[in-house]
Amino acid sequence: MSQDVPLTVAVIGAGIVGLCTALEIQRTGHHVLLVEPGEPGGRQAASYGNATWINPGAIAPISMPGLWRKVPGFLLDRTGPFTVRWRDLPRHAGWLLRFLAAGSDWEKIEACARLRYPLCKDTVTDHKSYAAEAGVDHLIRQQGLIYVYPDRSGFVAESRIWSMRREFGVRFSEVEEAELRRLQPELSPTYRFGARLDDAGQIADPGAYCAALARLLVARGGQHVAARATGFIIDGGRLKAVKTDKSPLACHRAVIAAGIGSGNLAKLAGDRVPLISERGYHVVIPEPGLELGAGLMPSDGQMGVVSTPQGLRLAGQVELANPDAAPDWRRAEILLGYARKMFPGQAERFDVAEIDRWMGNRPSTPDGLPCIGFASGSNDIVHAFGHAHTGLSQGPATGKLVAALIDGRTPPFDPAPYSARRFA
């Protein structure tokens, strides 16, 4: 049964998931308090620094069969796309074991992909709609995303993932060498084959986009409360207020969408979630001397390579480390190394450019799925966090699901598999 009386809903976190959720809740007639200490779209958020991709084909988790064999290499090789800091290994060991177990066989991968697909499938359409409402249509680009390989054998080695995409109806095209050269003449001849996700796209400037969505929310009557949420006042299972570092915010419902900060809040709401930071890095090379149409992902580097208004962005890397640890800027140098490898004709230009380096904390669960659904401590609190690498793609569907739960409507798809209680 839908909610007839407008509620006051505190959405904790102004990253892309929180913003999409806030807009969807507002759309159903409720008053939204957006609780975020920083500026929406600011550099503090994981949403600021991602690879910009909005990808209906983002169905595969990171953990895959056979990954466990590579863990010793991850510990020893600081230059690979996945690394674990030795000093942080003890605190992450339990998570890492669960992570490896989640990807231990293809039956688990296929089950995970079936649950990730409804979170991704309409992402481009939904973001186009948000962008139009916010007056930033120009930030949405839909020219596809191309995975590039040294040759076809790399594509064949990943055939099970591509077959799963086909089964879900995700359109993709094989790109032979001549077409790859035509599409991106600056790309190194090292890469001779590609696979293009035809309907995927990018949000050219995620920071500006998030800021625009926040302005839209406020223009429609929402409030941005510049405070940090610290807990909840719950009486008899009913939420009375969200505690903050300033003063309590009286509200009827709350949504936890605070990125890496969601784990502590979820615990206060009755759920222990194995949430850690998969720290990601990016570099932006201003005036790179080339413009990409489709975004690229090199099979050997596993990072997103995209053109943004600020320059060429390379974003990726997985570093398991304490969220508060100092950045290891060698990770950024690895990304720059791939820029030189991919575009050798621009390498000298890259060497003298004033590079923007960034690091952020992706909130990651071990099983490749976010936490979405009612908290164990109160049905007035709803989880919406843990999207890891795909918050930008999964934000709109998450928002619609959470809004339906808060409004008492039939959800667009079954929320049960995403419940935080799966970790109990």
C-alpha positions, -999 to 999 in steps of 0.1 A, spaced: 0 0 0 14 34 -10 21 61 15 -7 88 14 8 112 38 40 130 28 70 119 48 103 137 57 131 114 45 167 120 53 190 107 26 225 103 40 251 109 13 252 130 -18 271 107 -41 254 95 -73 234 67 -54 222 91 -28 212 118 -53 193 94 -76 175 80 -45 167 115 -32 152 125 -65 131 94 -68 118 98 -32 110 134 -39 92 124 -71 67 104 -50 58 135 -30 80 133 1 102 160 16 139 151 13 168 162 36 201 155 18 226 150 45 261 156 32 289 175 49 307 184 17 295 199 -16 277 174 -38 299 166 -67 331 175 -47 364 156 -49 357 139 -15 332 115 -32 339 83 -51 313 96 -76 336 124 -86 365 104 -98 352 73 -115 356 62 -151 324 80 -161 309 49 -176 271 42 -176 270 6 -187 241 -18 -192 266 -45 -195 282 -41 -161 270 -74 -150 302 -92 -140 316 -90 -105 353 -84 -100 359 -118 -84 362 -145 -110 371 -183 -111 408 -188 -107 414 -154 -92 427 -170 -59 458 -182 -78 468 -146 -84 466 -134 -48 503 -140 -41 511 -120 -71 488 -92 -60 508 -90 -27 541 -89 -45 534 -68 -75 527 -32 -67 523 -23 -104 493 -46 -113 457 -35 -115 448 -52 -81 470 -48 -50 467 -54 -13 488 -34 12 507 -59 34 500 -40 66 463 -40 59 461 -76 49 451 -89 84 421 -66 86 410 -74 51 417 -112 52 381 -122 60 367 -100 33 392 -113 8 383 -149 15 346 -141 11 355 -122 -21 374 -151 -36 346 -176 -26 320 -155 -43 338 -159 -76 349 -195 -72 328 -210 -99 307 -199 -129 274 -209 -114 280 -182 -87 291 -157 -114 259 -163 -134 237 -159 -103 254 -126 -95 251 -114 -130 213 -121 -130 210 -99 -99 233 -71 -112 215 -68 -146 182 -52 -133 204 -26 -116 222 -17 -148 199 -23 -178 181 11 -180 210 32 -168 215 53 -199 178 60 -204 174 70 -167 205 93 -167 193 110 -199 161 117 -181 178 131 -150 202 152 -171 173 167 -191 155 176 -159 186 192 -145 195 211 -177 228 192 -183 219 170 -213 253 177 -228 270 157 -201 255 124 -213 273 108 -241 262 75 -258 289 64 -282 295 30 -268 324 16 -248 351 -5 -264 371 -32 -246 404 -33 -266 427 -64 -268 460 -72 -284 442 -98 -305 410 -118 -307 423 -144 -282 419 -121 -253 382 -116 -263 378 -154 -266 393 -159 -231 364 -137 -218 337 -154 -239 316 -165 -210 310 -130 -198 303 -118 -233 279 -147 -238 261 -138 -206 257 -102 -218 242 -115 -251 217 -137 -231 205 -106 -212 201 -87 -244 230 -64 -240 241 -54 -275 277 -55 -285 297 -55 -317 331 -71 -326 355 -45 -339 382 -57 -362 416 -40 -365 408 -18 -395 376 -5 -379 395 1 -346 421 22 -365 393 42 -381 375 48 -349 406 57 -329 436 64 -351 458 75 -322 454 41 -304 486 20 -304 488 -8 -330 494 -30 -300 457 -33 -298 442 -50 -328 408 -62 -317 378 -46 -298 344 -55 -285 320 -25 -283 291 -23 -259 269 -5 -284 243 11 -260 267 21 -232 278 57 -226 294 80 -202 287 110 -179 314 133 -192 319 151 -159 304 132 -130 313 159 -105 294 186 -124 265 161 -130 262 153 -93 262 191 -85 235 196 -110 213 169 -96 217 184 -61 206 218 -74 176 201 -91 166 185 -58 168 218 -39 150 237 -66 121 212 -62 119 218 -24 146 195 -10 171 207 15 209 201 16 219 198 52 256 204 55 263 180 84 278 145 89 253 118 100 266 100 131 237 77 141 199 74 147 174 80 174 151 49 174 122 43 198 103 10 198 117 3 163 105 36 149 129 62 137 126 96 154 157 114 141 191 111 124 219 122 147 245 145 131 276 163 142 255 194 145 220 187 157 195 159 153 173 159 122 137 149 129 125 126 101 101 97 94 125 76 73 162 76 65 183 61 37 220 51 42 238 60 10 270 73 25 295 53 5 324 40 25 309 56 56 278 34 53 293 5 72 293 22 106 258 36 101 245 2 90 259 -13 122 240 13 143 209 4 123 213 -33 132 233 -48 104 270 -58 103 281 -56 67 316 -66 54 321 -33 36 357 -22 27 373 4 5 385 -7 -29 405 24 -34 406 37 -69 428 63 -86 426 85 -116 448 108 -136 435 135 -159 458 148 -187 448 183 -199 450 191 -236 460 155 -245 460 161 -282 433 136 -289 395 132 -284 379 98 -278 345 90 -290 337 58 -273 353 51 -239 381 25 -239 392 -3 -216 425 -20 -223 424 -57 -214 459 -55 -200 453 -25 -178 416 -29 -168 410 8 -164 385 32 -180 400 56 -206 377 85 -215 376 121 -227 362 146 -203 359 184 -204 391 185 -182 411 162 -205 419 125 -209 409 106 -178 423 72 -169 405 57 -139 408 23 -123 431 3 -101 420 -17 -70 439 -11 -38 427 -28 -7 439 -5 21 426 15 50 404 44 37 424 68 58 458 57 46 479 81 26 475 76 -12 501 56 -30 506 78 -60 526 51 -77 491 39 -87 486 71 -106 520 66 -123 508 32 -135 478 48 -151 501 73 -168 522 45 -181 492 30 -198 484 64 -213 518 65 -229 515 28 -241 480 33 -255 488 66 -273 525 66 -280 522 96 -304 511 118 -275 536 105 -250 558 135 -251 528 158 -246 517 137 -216 552 140 -201 551 178 -198 514 181 -189 502 192 -155 485 160 -144 456 160 -120 458 130 -96 429 117 -75 422 89 -51 388 78 -37 372 50 -17 348 27 -35 324 10 -10 326 -27 -17 310 -58 -4 327 -92 -11 299 -107 -32 296 -81 -60 262 -69 -49 251 -37 -31 231 -36 1 196 -24 -7 166 -29 16 152 -24 51 176 -23 81 173 -49 107 170 -24 135 141 -4 120 120 -6 88 122 31 88 158 29 77 168 17 42 202 7 30 215 19 -4 252 14 -5 281 -9 -15 280 -5 -53 318 -6 -56 328 1 -92 293 5 -106 275 31 -85 272 54 -115 255 27 -136 234 13 -107 224 45 -90 191 52 -109 177 16 -104 187 17 -68 169 50 -63 137 36 -78 138 5 -57 144 24 -25 117 50 -33 92 21 -38 101 6 -5 98 39 14 65 47 -4 50 12 3 46 4 -34 54 -28 -53 91 -26 -61 103 -27 -97 122 -59 -90 127 -82 -60 148 -64 -33 154 -96 -12 187 -107 -27 203 -73 -19 193 -73 17 222 -67 42 208 -96 62 225 -120 38 257 -113 57 242 -121 91 
